[in-house]
């Protein structure tokens, strides 16, 4: 879980900071969410919480594919990544 969420965080930061392409970020979000769905085995309550966050990230990917820029999608992505930091213990996670 930590590997996939860190990859998502890093992709978001790079896209927003460097003005990355929306479709590239959307593709990375979808790839990492697929990875997380396939590889995370959590207790039911934690699994439900993670799935909620992943659903939000997929909604962001959909908006990016529809034409939103990474900067325009920043607030939604930030909120999802911050919620992850609040709900899960991830050492050195920058958003809480």
Backbone as CSV, one residue per row, in Angstrom:
resi,resn,N_x,N_y,N_z,CA_x,CA_y,CA_z,C_x,C_y,C_z
1,UNK,0.822,-1.173,0.000,0.000,0.000,0.000,0.878,1.254,0.000
2,UNK,1.886,1.245,0.836,2.748,2.426,0.930,3.450,2.736,-0.381
3,UNK,3.884,1.705,-1.063,4.586,1.900,-2.346,3.662,2.570,-3.371
4,UNK,2.468,2.062,-3.497,1.526,2.617,-4.457,1.104,4.032,-4.109
5,UNK,0.848,4.290,-2.835,0.427,5.626,-2.435,1.577,6.627,-2.577
6,UNK,2.793,6.189,-2.304,3.940,7.085,-2.491,4.122,7.405,-3.974
7,UNK,3.927,6.415,-4.829,4.030,6.658,-6.278,2.974,7.658,-6.736
8,UNK,1.764,7.552,-6.188,0.712,8.507,-6.520,1.107,9.897,-6.042
9,UNK,1.545,9.995,-4.812,1.961,11.292,-4.267,3.050,11.923,-5.131
10,UNK,4.066,11.139,-5.443,5.183,11.656,-6.237,4.726,12.111,-7.623
11,UNK,3.820,11.363,-8.238,3.313,11.734,-9.567,2.514,13.033,-9.502
12,UNK,1.716,13.189,-8.457,0.923,14.414,-8.300,1.838,15.612,-8.087
13,UNK,2.797,15.477,-7.191,3.717,16.586,-6.919,4.454,16.981,-8.189
14,UNK,4.978,16.015,-8.902,5.732,16.315,-10.125,4.846,16.998,-11.165
15,UNK,3.626,16.505,-11.327,2.732,17.075,-12.346,2.333,18.503,-12.008
16,UNK,2.035,18.758,-10.749,1.618,20.104,-10.356,2.811,21.055,-10.369
17,UNK,3.916,20.624,-9.822,5.115,21.475,-9.731,5.687,21.784,-11.109
18,UNK,5.744,20.782,-11.965,6.399,20.944,-13.257,5.432,21.225,-14.400
19,UNK,4.153,21.381,-14.075,3.180,21.608,-15.141,3.032,20.411,-16.059
20,UNK,3.043,19.224,-15.471,2.966,17.993,-16.255,1.655,17.852,-17.001
21,UNK,1.659,16.929,-17.931,0.475,16.681,-18.756,-0.593,15.949,-17.954
22,UNK,-1.828,16.407,-18.108,-2.948,15.833,-17.379,-3.140,14.356,-17.703
23,UNK,-3.045,14.009,-18.968,-3.299,12.611,-19.359,-2.211,11.680,-18.834
24,UNK,-0.994,12.172,-18.734,0.090,11.364,-18.166,-0.186,11.103,-16.690
25,UNK,-0.599,12.155,-15.976,-0.926,11.978,-14.561,-2.116,11.044,-14.401
26,UNK,-3.138,11.197,-15.221,-4.307,10.322,-15.139,-3.917,8.858,-15.359
27,UNK,-3.044,8.623,-16.317,-2.587,7.263,-16.595,-1.838,6.690,-15.388
28,UNK,-1.005,7.492,-14.765,-0.256,7.031,-13.575,-1.206,6.776,-12.408
29,UNK,-2.175,7.653,-12.208,-3.146,7.432,-11.134,-3.875,6.109,-11.349
30,UNK,-4.346,5.874,-12.559,-5.069,4.626,-12.843,-4.179,3.398,-12.656
31,UNK,-2.934,3.489,-13.091,-2.009,2.352,-12.949,-1.757,2.032,-11.478
32,UNK,-1.533,3.051,-10.679,-1.257,2.814,-9.260,-2.504,2.340,-8.520
33,UNK,-3.666,2.858,-8.884,-4.900,2.387,-8.250,-5.121,0.914,-8.593
34,UNK,-4.894,0.535,-9.845,-5.001,-0.893,-10.216,-4.031,-1.731,-9.387
35,UNK,-2.807,-1.248,-9.233,-1.812,-1.951,-8.419,-2.321,-2.136,-6.990
36,UNK,-2.864,-1.066,-6.426,-3.346,-1.139,-5.043,-4.529,-2.096,-4.911
37,UNK,-5.470,-2.033,-5.843,-6.608,-2.957,-5.788,-6.127,-4.407,-5.869
38,UNK,-5.128,-4.657,-6.681,-4.649,-6.033,-6.878,-3.791,-6.544,-5.729
39,UNK,-3.108,-5.644,-5.026,-2.095,-6.098,-4.084,-2.347,-5.787,-2.617
40,UNK,-3.305,-4.952,-2.289,-3.543,-4.611,-0.886,-4.565,-5.540,-0.276
41,UNK,-4.177,-6.163,0.785,-5.070,-7.027,1.541,-5.143,-6.454,2.949
42,UNK,-6.247,-5.774,3.245,-6.413,-5.095,4.520,-7.622,-5.640,5.263
43,UNK,-7.711,-5.294,6.529,-8.905,-5.604,7.308,-10.080,-4.858,6.676
44,UNK,-11.299,-5.353,6.831,-12.446,-4.760,6.140,-12.615,-3.249,6.336
45,UNK,-12.461,-2.752,7.548,-12.659,-1.322,7.788,-11.573,-0.495,7.088
46,UNK,-10.324,-0.932,7.189,-9.227,-0.231,6.517,-9.375,-0.343,5.007
47,UNK,-9.804,-1.499,4.538,-10.003,-1.702,3.104,-11.070,-0.747,2.568
48,UNK,-12.150,-0.599,3.303,-13.218,0.316,2.886,-12.711,1.752,2.849
49,UNK,-11.921,2.139,3.834,-11.368,3.496,3.865,-10.441,3.725,2.674
50,UNK,-9.579,2.759,2.403,-8.664,2.891,1.263,-9.438,2.936,-0.049
51,UNK,-10.449,2.109,-0.191,-11.229,2.093,-1.427,-11.918,3.435,-1.662
52,UNK,-12.353,4.090,-0.589,-12.940,5.417,-0.723,-11.943,6.422,-1.272
53,UNK,-10.727,6.363,-0.773,-9.664,7.257,-1.253,-9.326,6.940,-2.705
54,UNK,-9.233,5.668,-3.022,-8.913,5.277,-4.400,-10.019,5.697,-5.362
55,UNK,-11.267,5.632,-4.921,-12.372,6.089,-5.767,-12.243,7.581,-6.054
56,UNK,-11.855,8.351,-5.054,-11.637,9.784,-5.256,-10.515,10.027,-6.259
57,UNK,-9.446,9.255,-6.141,-8.326,9.409,-7.066,-8.739,9.051,-8.494
58,UNK,-9.595,8.044,-8.634,-10.090,7.696,-9.971,-10.988,8.798,-10.531
59,UNK,-11.744,9.455,-9.675,-12.553,10.591,-10.130,-11.645,11.720,-10.622
60,UNK,-10.554,11.950,-9.911,-9.587,12.954,-10.362,-8.998,12.558,-11.707
61,UNK,-8.667,11.285,-11.872,-8.123,10.812,-13.149,-9.126,11.058,-14.267
62,UNK,-10.389,10.816,-13.986,-11.425,11.033,-14.996,-11.509,12.514,-15.373
63,UNK,-11.445,13.406,-14.390,-11.495,14.843,-14.686,-10.258,15.289,-15.459
64,UNK,-9.100,14.704,-15.137,-7.873,15.021,-15.875,-8.000,14.578,-17.329
65,UNK,-8.552,13.404,-17.543,-8.743,12.903,-18.907,-9.757,13.748,-19.686
66,UNK,-10.673,14.380,-18.956,-11.706,15.200,-19.600,-11.229,16.623,-19.876
67,UNK,-9.993,16.931,-19.460,-9.452,18.242,-19.800,-8.995,19.108,-18.657
68,UNK,-9.233,18.706,-17.418,-8.734,19.488,-16.286,-7.207,19.403,-16.250
69,UNK,-6.578,20.456,-15.823,-5.120,20.439,-15.678,-4.766,19.901,-14.298
70,UNK,-3.518,19.426,-14.113,-3.103,19.005,-12.775,-3.268,20.122,-11.745
71,UNK,-3.003,21.359,-12.132,-3.166,22.476,-11.196,-4.638,22.650,-10.807
72,UNK,-5.538,22.492,-11.777,-6.971,22.615,-11.489,-7.461,21.481,-10.593
73,UNK,-6.855,20.339,-10.684,-7.262,19.168,-9.914,-6.511,19.062,-8.585
74,UNK,-5.584,19.995,-8.345,-4.719,19.944,-7.159,-5.494,19.812,-5.860
75,UNK,-6.514,20.641,-5.648,-7.222,20.620,-4.368,-7.860,19.267,-4.088
76,UNK,-8.481,18.674,-5.085,-9.110,17.370,-4.894,-8.062,16.294,-4.617
77,UNK,-6.969,16.319,-5.376,-5.896,15.339,-5.161,-5.275,15.517,-3.780
78,UNK,-5.034,16.766,-3.400,-4.447,17.064,-2.087,-5.347,16.530,-0.975
79,UNK,-6.654,16.757,-1.099,-7.591,16.296,-0.076,-7.570,14.770,0.049
80,UNK,-7.526,14.075,-1.065,-7.488,12.608,-1.027,-6.202,12.106,-0.386
81,UNK,-5.090,12.702,-0.754,-3.801,12.273,-0.204,-3.682,12.649,1.273
82,UNK,-4.261,13.769,1.656,-4.259,14.152,3.067,-5.122,13.193,3.884
83,UNK,-6.288,12.819,3.343,-7.154,11.867,4.043,-6.418,10.537,4.255
84,UNK,-5.676,10.101,3.249,-4.865,8.881,3.403,-3.913,9.036,4.595
85,UNK,-3.230,10.173,4.667,-2.288,10.407,5.767,-2.945,10.441,7.130
86,UNK,-4.196,10.853,7.178,-4.929,10.915,8.439,-5.446,9.538,8.864
87,UNK,-5.741,8.685,7.890,-6.357,7.393,8.200,-5.365,6.241,8.328
88,UNK,-4.188,6.389,7.724,-3.227,5.292,7.705,-1.885,5.744,8.262
89,UNK,-1.228,4.816,8.923,0.101,5.101,9.444,1.116,4.821,8.353
90,UNK,1.648,5.871,7.819,2.632,5.795,6.748,3.791,6.699,7.179
91,UNK,4.900,6.097,7.656,6.016,6.923,8.124,6.447,7.943,7.092
92,UNK,6.690,9.141,7.539,7.176,10.246,6.709,6.173,10.692,5.651
93,UNK,4.905,10.363,5.799,3.896,10.855,4.853,3.767,12.360,5.061
94,UNK,3.905,13.145,4.008,3.962,14.599,4.184,2.634,15.304,4.439
95,UNK,1.516,14.636,4.224,0.205,15.276,4.404,-0.574,14.568,5.496
96,UNK,-0.953,15.311,6.506,-1.747,14.738,7.611,-2.943,15.607,7.900
